[in-house]
């Protein structure tokens, strides 16, 4: 995921960045649910609880960044251009 996020930095489309943020939010929450299910149906381990807490926290951060009060902050600002230079 780090490689994907690192390469997305050069993309100038705000809608695409918002979509990636939403996708990461859902991925981390689904991973937390999968580990939670494994904790209750398979061997119980304290490492699972650490993973559940970390995955939920990262997912919550992505969700808050995307859907929270500043959820529309993922924008791309372009400088105004003169019509003569667009040719």
C-alpha positions, 0 to 999 in steps of 0.5 A, spaced: 500 500 500 505 504 501 508 503 494 501 505 491 500 511 495 507 514 494 506 513 486 499 517 487 502 523 490 503 525 482 496 524 480 493 531 480 485 529 480 482 530 486 476 525 485 481 520 484 485 521 491 478 521 494 477 515 491 483 512 494 482 515 501 475 511 501 478 505 498 484 505 504 479 506 509 474 500 507 480 496 506 483 497 513 476 496 516 475 490 513 482 487 515 480 489 522 474 485 521 477 479 518 482 479 524 477 480 529 473 474 526 480 470 526 481 472 534 474 469 536 474 463 531 481 460 531 486 460 536 486 466 541 492 471 541 494 477 544 497 479 537 491 479 534 488 484 539 494 489 537 493 488 530 485 489 531 487 496 534 492 498 529 488 497 523 482 500 526 485 506 528 489 507 521 482 506 518 479 511 522 484 516 521 483 515 513 475 515 514 476 521 518 480 525 513 475 523 508 468 523 511 470 528 517 469 535 517 474 537 512 472 531 508 472 536 502 480 538 503 482 533 498 483 538 492 487 540 487 488 547 486 491 550 479 494 557 477 490 561 472 493 561 466 493 566 460 489 563 454 495 565 449 499 560 453 495 554 453 496 553 445 
